[in-house]
Amino acid sequence: MTAAQSSAPVALDLRHASKVFGTATVLDDVNLQIRSGEIHAIVGQNGSGKSTLAKILSGFHLPEPGAEIDLFGHTYEFPISDDGRESLHFVHQDLGLVESLSILDNIGLSHGYRTGRFGNVDWKHSRRRARDVLAGFDLDHLDVDAPISTLTASQQAIVAIARGLLGWKSETGTLVLDETTAALPHEEVEVLIASVRKVVARGAGVLYITHRLDEVFAFADRVSVLRDGQLVATRDTDSLTREELVALMVGDHLGETRRPLPAADEIAFSCRGLSSDGLHDIDLVVRKGEIVGVAGILGSGRELVADAIVGASRRHSGVLEVEGRPVKASSPRQSMKEGFAFVPRDRLLRGIVPKLPVRENITLANLDDIKKNGRLRGKVEDAEVHGWIQAVGLRPPDPDRPVITLSGGNQQKVLLARALRLNPAVLILDEPTQGIDVGAKSAIYELLRETAARGTAIVLCTAEPEDMPDVCHRVIVMRGGTVVDELAESRLNRNDLLISCAS
């Protein structure tokens, strides 16, 4: 933090914030200050309390009695009154967009519509407003009447961010970004931060909740670390190393990463001539115990591969085999019967069943192993579920907790447990570490290495190529919907991989 920032007024001063759910203390007496003109990052492992803190500030959760907050010198108790809320703006991880509505109407839902003398909506003004706000993110080419569901995940995130910044006029406000960059590639994060810095330059404070440590060091002035619901440190980012920050998050240094064991010679999965909308003649061979990564920038086709393999999107052509057997894989359900397990990217829409607890989300894909004479065997189910909860490091380790109340990273762990429980011949993963902190990511990668060591073939599609050299045997690089490069052995390093993806 610069000298000017350290002497700037305090934009937000939160004191004695605690939150208890049942017997679990999720936040424990947290005190946090954000100054005018600074970007203040919050980091911590999944389940550390980051999102709960944001939800307390937004009014979604009430803290325990005794908490209070100052907003530019004005003290408020919880719930914060309307005049205090005018200085708080939020963009959350789940974005809060209505997919069936247009860009135009999603903006209108938050900011209203200008009307004429007789109450009719001034659509010309609304369209101009929508295009103007999208122009700041180089998205003014989008059709503002198009449904949100037709946009890519990154475009949806940018619309939510743009909507959150629209109408920001106060120079004494605080903008809270809660994991809003989780689905964004690096170049679009740069665009976002450029806009955020304009807000900061006017004197606002920014609370930047993220799991991406590179972004913390690139953009934030200070960083606070939550661990098990407690604020354990606040530091200037220019006085920290990445290793020191990780140690603060996990309580100790992470163990050294290790490459996966060598794969077998026997082929577990192959596809030849795989084509679909956006993909052209993809050939891929994965051996037993091998982890093959699929990398590429947004729009390269990388984000389409997993769905095409398991039949979640329509294939135009292609021959697939599992352990030498031709398979149809015409749908995710069919592919599961043929030896696949699949962890999808959009966990809220296609992964978890929100109304069910953790236990049923883990076991629902296959109940045969825990049934006898048509009835569930409770003790067998309990033993299995607790074993998988421990294996994936779920926090909190409560099988009866509603899965929707978990953090995004822990929901992802539930999906991974469900997939691994099937003991598949081929495991297809689409962005399995999206929204996951560095500690949980390391644990999941270690779990993938162990799974591969037992003979499972793994296809790992991810927008985070910098992690691939530590977990993959080989990586194929996509561009224009086809495979343009393959990296292995000495070429499988971070620099060569990033260069190949960007070429």
C-alpha positions in Angstrom: 0.0 0.0 0.0 1.3 3.4 -0.9 1.7 6.3 1.6 -1.3 8.0 0.0 -3.5 4.9 0.4 -2.4 4.3 4.0 -3.6 7.9 4.9 -6.8 7.7 2.9 -10.2 7.6 4.6 -11.5 4.2 5.6 -14.2 3.1 3.1 -15.4 0.1 5.0 -14.6 -0.9 8.6 -16.1 -4.2 9.7 -15.8 -5.2 13.4 -16.6 -8.3 15.3 -18.3 -10.2 12.5 -19.1 -13.8 13.4 -21.5 -16.3 11.8 -22.6 -19.7 13.2 -24.6 -22.3 11.3 -25.9 -24.9 13.7 -22.8 -26.0 15.7 -20.4 -24.8 13.0 -18.7 -21.4 13.4 -18.1 -20.2 9.9 -16.7 -16.7 10.8 -15.1 -16.0 14.1 -14.8 -12.3 15.2 -13.5 -11.0 11.9 -12.3 -7.4 11.7 -11.6 -5.9 8.3 -10.7 -2.4 7.0 -10.8 -1.3 3.3 -9.4 2.1 2.5 -10.5 4.5 -0.1 -8.5 4.1 -3.3 -7.3 0.5 -2.6 -8.0 -2.9 -4.0 -8.1 -5.2 -1.0 -8.0 -8.9 -1.7 -9.5 -11.7 0.5 -8.1 -15.2 0.1 -8.5 -18.5 1.9 -9.2 -22.1 1.2 -12.7 -23.2 0.2 -14.7 -23.2 3.4 -12.6 -20.5 5.1 -15.5 -18.1 5.2 -14.8 -15.8 2.2 -18.3 -16.1 0.6 -20.0 -16.0 4.0 -18.3 -12.7 4.6 -19.5 -11.3 1.3 -23.1 -12.5 2.0 -23.0 -10.7 5.4 -22.0 -7.5 3.7 -24.7 -7.9 1.1 -27.4 -8.6 3.7 -28.0 -12.2 2.6 -26.8 -13.4 6.0 -27.1 -11.6 9.3 -24.0 -11.8 11.5 -24.2 -12.8 15.2 -25.1 -10.0 17.6 -22.3 -7.5 18.3 -21.1 -6.9 14.8 -21.1 -3.4 13.3 -19.8 -1.6 10.3 -18.5 1.9 9.4 -19.0 3.0 5.8 -17.0 6.2 5.2 -17.3 7.2 8.9 -21.0 6.4 9.3 -21.6 3.6 11.8 -24.3 1.0 11.1 -25.6 -2.0 12.9 -26.9 -5.1 11.0 -29.1 -5.2 9.1 -27.6 -2.2 7.3 -30.1 0.5 6.6 -30.9 1.5 3.0 -28.8 4.7 3.1 -25.8 2.6 4.0 -26.5 0.0 1.3 -26.3 2.7 -1.3 -22.6 2.8 -0.9 -22.1 -1.0 -1.3 -22.2 -2.7 -4.8 -21.8 -6.4 -5.3 -21.0 -8.9 -8.1 -21.2 -12.4 -6.7 -19.8 -15.7 -7.9 -23.2 -17.0 -9.1 -23.6 -13.7 -11.1 -27.4 -13.4 -10.4 -28.4 -13.4 -14.0 -31.7 -14.7 -15.4 -30.6 -16.9 -18.3 -34.0 -16.8 -20.1 -34.0 -13.0 -20.2 -32.0 -10.8 -22.5 -28.9 -8.7 -21.7 -31.1 -5.7 -21.9 -33.6 -7.0 -19.4 -30.9 -8.4 -17.0 -29.6 -4.9 -16.8 -33.1 -3.4 -16.4 -33.9 -5.8 -13.5 -31.2 -4.2 -11.5 -31.4 -0.6 -12.7 -34.9 -0.1 -13.8 -36.2 1.4 -17.1 -36.8 5.0 -18.1 -40.4 5.6 -18.9 -42.4 8.2 -20.8 -45.3 10.4 -19.8 -47.7 7.5 -20.1 -45.6 4.9 -18.4 -44.3 3.3 -21.5 -40.7 2.0 -21.5 -38.1 4.1 -23.4 -36.5 1.1 -25.1 -34.2 3.3 -27.2 -32.6 4.6 -24.0 -32.4 1.1 -22.4 -30.6 -0.3 -25.5 -28.2 2.6 -25.7 -27.4 2.2 -21.9 -26.8 -1.5 -22.4 -24.5 -1.0 -25.4 -22.6 1.8 -23.6 -21.9 -0.4 -20.6 -20.8 -3.4 -22.7 -18.6 -1.1 -24.8 -16.3 -0.7 -21.7 -15.6 -4.4 -21.9 -15.3 -4.6 -25.7 -18.6 -6.4 -25.9 -20.7 -3.8 -27.7 -20.9 -6.2 -30.7 -23.3 -8.4 -28.7 -27.0 -8.3 -29.4 -28.5 -6.8 -26.3 -31.8 -8.6 -27.1 -30.1 -12.0 -27.0 -30.9 -14.3 -24.1 -28.1 -14.6 -21.5 -28.2 -18.4 -22.1 -26.7 -17.8 -25.6 -23.5 -16.2 -24.2 -20.4 -18.0 -23.2 -19.6 -18.4 -19.5 -17.0 -15.6 -19.6 -19.4 -13.3 -21.5 -22.1 -13.9 -18.9 -19.6 -13.0 -16.1 -18.6 -9.8 -17.9 -22.3 -8.8 -18.3 -22.8 -9.3 -14.5 -19.7 -7.2 -13.8 -20.7 -4.5 -16.2 -24.1 -4.4 -14.6 -22.6 -4.1 -11.2 -20.5 -1.1 -12.2 -23.3 0.6 -14.1 -24.4 3.8 -12.4 -21.5 3.9 -10.0 -21.4 7.6 -9.2 -20.4 7.7 -5.5 -16.8 8.4 -4.7 -17.4 7.0 -1.2 -18.5 3.5 -2.1 -17.2 0.0 -1.8 -17.4 -2.5 -4.7 -17.4 -6.2 -3.6 -16.2 -8.7 -6.3 -16.9 -12.2 -5.0 -15.0 -14.8 -7.1 -16.3 -13.0 -10.2 -13.2 -13.8 -12.2 -13.5 -17.5 -11.7 -14.7 -18.2 -15.2 -12.7 -15.5 -17.0 -9.5 -16.0 -19.0 -6.6 -13.8 -18.2 -7.1 -11.3 -21.0 -10.7 -10.6 -19.9 -9.6 -10.3 -16.2 -7.3 -7.5 -17.4 -10.3 -5.7 -19.0 -12.2 -6.0 -15.8 -9.5 -4.7 -13.6 -8.9 -1.7 -15.9 -12.6 -0.8 -15.3 -12.3 -1.4 -11.6 -9.3 0.8 -11.3 -11.3 3.7 -12.8 -13.7 3.3 -9.8 -10.7 3.1 -7.4 -9.2 6.3 -8.9 -12.4 8.2 -7.9 -11.8 7.2 -4.3 -13.9 4.0 -3.9 -12.6 0.9 -2.1 -12.7 -2.5 -3.7 -13.0 -5.9 -1.8 -11.7 -8.5 -4.2 -12.5 -12.1 -3.1 -10.6 -14.6 -5.2 -8.8 -17.9 -5.3 -6.4 -16.8 -8.0 -3.2 -15.9 -6.3 -1.6 -14.5 -9.5 -4.4 -11.9 -9.6 -3.8 -11.0 -6.0 -0.2 -10.0 -6.7 -1.0 -8.4 -10.1 -3.9 -6.2 -8.9 -4.3 -5.9 -5.2 -2.7 -3.4 -2.9 -3.3 -5.4 0.3 -4.5 -9.0 1.0 -6.3 -10.5 4.0 -6.2 -14.2 4.7 -9.1 -16.2 6.2 -8.4 -19.6 7.6 -11.1 -21.7 9.3 -13.3 -18.6 9.7 -10.6 -16.5 11.3 -8.7 -13.5 9.9 -5.1 -14.6 10.4 -3.2 -11.9 8.5 -3.4 -8.7 6.5 -0.4 -7.8 4.5 0.8 -5.4 1.7 1.1 -7.6 -1.4 4.4 -6.1 -2.4 5.9 -7.4 0.9 4.7 -11.0 0.4 5.9 -14.0 -1.8 3.5 -16.5 -3.2 4.9 -19.2 -0.9 4.4 -17.0 2.1 0.8 -16.3 1.1 0.1 -20.0 0.6 1.5 -20.8 4.0 -0.8 -18.3 5.6 -3.8 -19.8 3.8 -3.1 -23.5 4.7 -1.3 -23.0 8.0 1.9 -24.6 6.7 3.8 -24.9 3.4 2.3 -27.3 0.9 4.2 -30.5 0.2 6.2 -30.6 -3.0 4.2 -31.5 -6.0 5.1 -34.7 -7.8 4.5 -35.9 -11.4 2.1 -38.8 -11.9 3.5 -42.3 -12.2 4.3 -43.6 -15.7 1.3 -44.9 -17.6 0.8 -48.4 -18.9 1.1 -49.3 -22.6 -2.5 -50.6 -22.8 -4.9 -48.1 -24.4 -7.9 -47.3 -22.2 -9.7 -44.7 -24.4 -9.4 -43.5 -28.0 -11.4 -41.3 -30.3 -10.9 -40.9 -34.0 -12.3 -38.2 -36.2 -14.4 -36.6 -33.4 -16.3 -33.6 -34.8 -19.1 -31.5 -33.4 -20.2 -27.8 -33.6 -16.8 -26.1 -33.1 -14.7 -29.2 -33.2 -13.0 -30.8 -36.3 -11.5 -34.3 -36.6 -10.1 -34.7 -33.1 -7.9 -37.8 -32.6 -7.0 -38.7 -29.0 -5.5 -41.8 -27.4 -5.2 -42.2 -23.6 -3.5 -45.1 -22.0 -4.4 -46.8 -18.7 -3.0 -44.7 -15.8 -2.4 -41.7 -18.1 -3.5 -38.1 -17.5 -3.9 -36.2 -20.8 -4.6 -32.5 -20.6 -6.6 -30.5 -23.1 -5.5 -26.8 -23.2 -6.3 -23.7 -25.2 -7.6 -20.2 -24.9 -11.3 -19.4 -24.8 -12.8 -20.2 -28.2 -10.1 -22.6 -29.2 -12.4 -25.6 -28.8 -10.9 -26.7 -25.6 -14.2 -25.9 -23.8 -16.1 -28.2 -26.1 -14.1 -31.4 -25.9 -15.4 -32.9 -22.7 -19.1 -32.5 -23.7 -18.5 -34.0 -27.1 -16.7 -37.1 -25.7 -19.5 -38.0 -23.2 -22.4 -37.1 -25.5 -23.5 -34.0 -23.6 -23.3 -32.2 -27.0 -24.2 -33.6 -30.4 -21.4 -35.2 -32.3 -21.3 -35.0 -36.1 -18.8 -37.9 -36.5 -16.3 -39.9 -34.6 -15.4 -43.4 -33.4 -14.9 -43.9 -29.7 -13.5 -47.0 -27.9 -13.1 -47.9 -24.3 -10.7 -50.7 -23.5 -10.9 -51.8 -27.1 -14.7 -51.8 -27.2 -16.6 -49.5 -29.5 -19.0 -47.2 -27.5 -21.8 -44.9 -28.4 -21.5 -42.4 -25.6 -24.7 -40.8 -26.9 -25.5 -39.1 -23.6 -23.8 -38.7 -20.2 -26.0 -41.4 -18.8 -25.1 -43.8 -21.6 -21.4 -43.0 -21.4 -21.5 -43.8 -17.7 -22.8 -47.3 -18.5 -19.9 -47.7 -20.9 -17.1 -47.0 -18.5 -17.0 -43.1 -18.4 -17.4 -40.8 -15.4 -17.8 -37.1 -16.1 -17.4 -34.0 -14.0 -19.0 -31.1 -15.8 -17.9 -27.5 -15.8 -21.2 -25.8 -14.8 -21.7 -27.6 -11.5 -24.9 -25.7 -10.5 -26.8 -26.5 -13.7 -25.5 -29.9 -14.5 -23.7 -31.3 -11.5 -25.1 -31.0 -8.0 -28.7 -31.6 -7.0 -29.2 -28.5 -4.9 -32.1 -29.8 -2.7 -30.3 -33.0 -1.7 -27.6 -33.4 1.0 -24.0 -34.2 0.4 -24.6 -37.9 1.0 -27.1 -38.4 -1.8 -25.2 -36.2 -4.2 -22.2 -38.5 -3.8 -24.2 -41.8 -4.1 -27.0 -41.0 -6.5 -25.1 -42.1 -9.7 -24.9 -45.7 -8.5 -27.0 -47.2 -5.7 -26.5 -50.8 -6.6 -23.5 -51.2 -4.3 -25.3 -49.9 -1.2 -28.6 -51.8 -1.8 -29.8 -55.2 -0.8 -33.2 -56.6 -1.7 -34.2 -53.3 -3.1 -33.4 -51.4 0.2 -30.5 -49.1 1.0 -28.1 -50.4 3.6 -27.6 -47.4 5.8 -24.3 -48.5 7.5 -22.7 -49.4 4.1 -23.8 -46.0 2.7 -22.4 -44.2 5.7 -19.1 -45.9 5.5 -18.8 -45.2 1.7 -19.9 -41.5 2.0 -17.6 -40.8 5.0 -14.7 -42.5 3.1 -15.2 -40.3 0.1 -15.6 -37.1 2.2 -12.3 -37.8 3.7 -10.7 -38.7 0.4 -11.6 -35.4 -1.3 -11.1 -33.3 1.8 -14.6 -31.9 2.1 -15.2 -29.0 4.4 -17.2 -29.3 6.6 -17.1 -33.1 6.6 -20.9 -33.4 7.1 -22.8 -35.9 4.9 -26.2 -34.5 5.9 -25.5 -30.9 5.1 -27.4 -29.5 2.1 -24.9 -29.4 -0.8 -26.1 -26.0 -1.9 -24.8 -24.5 1.4 -21.3 -25.5 0.6 -18.8 -23.2 -1.1 -18.3 -23.6 -4.8 -15.0 -25.5 -4.3 -16.5 -27.9 -1.9 -19.4 -28.5 -4.3 -16.8 -29.4 -6.9 -15.3 -31.9 -4.5 -18.7 -33.6 -4.0 -18.9 -34.0 -7.8 -15.4 -35.5 -7.9 -16.3 -37.9 -5.2 -19.4 -39.0 -7.1 -17.3 -39.6 -10.3 -14.5 -41.5 -8.6 -17.0 -43.7 -6.7 -18.0 -45.2 -10.1 -14.5 -46.6 -10.5 -14.5 -45.6 -14.2 -12.2 -46.8 -16.9 -12.1 -43.2 -18.2 -12.6 -40.1 -16.2 -13.5 -36.9 -18.1 -13.0 -33.6 -16.2 -14.1 -30.2 -17.5 -12.6 -27.4 -15.4 -12.5 -29.4 -12.2 -10.5 -26.7 -10.3 -12.6 -23.7 -11.3 -13.3 -21.6 -8.2 -11.0 -23.8 -6.1 -8.3 -22.4 -3.8 -4.7 -23.4 -4.0 -4.8 -25.9 -1.1 -7.9 -27.7 -2.4 -6.5 -27.6 -5.9 -3.3 -29.3 -4.7 -5.3 -32.0 -2.9 -7.5 -32.7 -6.0 -4.5 -33.0 -8.3 -3.0 -35.5 -5.8 -6.2 -37.4 -5.9 -6.1 -37.5 -9.7 -2.5 -38.9 -9.6 -3.7 -41.6 -7.2 -6.6 -42.4 -9.4 -4.4 -42.7 -12.5 -2.0 -44.9 -10.5 -4.8 -47.4 -10.1 -5.2 -47.6 -13.9 -7.9 -45.0 -14.7 -7.4 -43.0 -17.9 -8.0 -39.3 -17.3 -8.8 -36.5 -19.7 -8.3 -33.1 -18.0 -9.8 -30.0 -19.8 -8.8 -26.8 -18.1 -8.3 -23.1 -18.7 -5.4 -23.1 -16.2 -2.5 -24.6 -18.3 0.1 -23.4 -15.8 -0.9 -26.3 -13.5 -0.8 -29.0 -16.2 3.0 -29.8 -16.0 2.5 -31.0 -12.4 -0.3 -33.3 -13.1 -0.3 -34.5 -16.8 1.7 -37.0 -18.7 0.9 -35.2 -22.0 -1.1 -32.1 -23.0 -2.8 -31.4 -26.4 -3.3 -27.8 -27.4 -6.4 -26.7 -29.2 -6.8 -23.9 -31.7 -9.6 -23.2 -34.1 -11.5 -26.4 -33.0 -8.6 -28.8 -33.8 -5.5 -30.1 -32.2 -2.4 -28.0 -33.2 0.2 -29.2 -30.7 1.1 -31.9 -28.3 3.6 -31.4 -25.4 5.3 -34.2 -23.4 8.5 -34.9 -21.5 10.9 -32.0 -21.8 8.4 -29.7 -23.7 5.8 -30.2 -21.0 6.7 -27.1 -18.9 4.8 -24.0 -18.1 6.6 -21.7 -20.5 6.3 -23.9 -23.6 2.7 -24.7 -22.7 1.7 -21.0 -22.3 3.5 -20.1 -25.5 1.8 -22.9 -27.4 -1.7 -21.8 -26.1 -1.1 -18.2 -27.0 0.4 -18.8 -30.5 
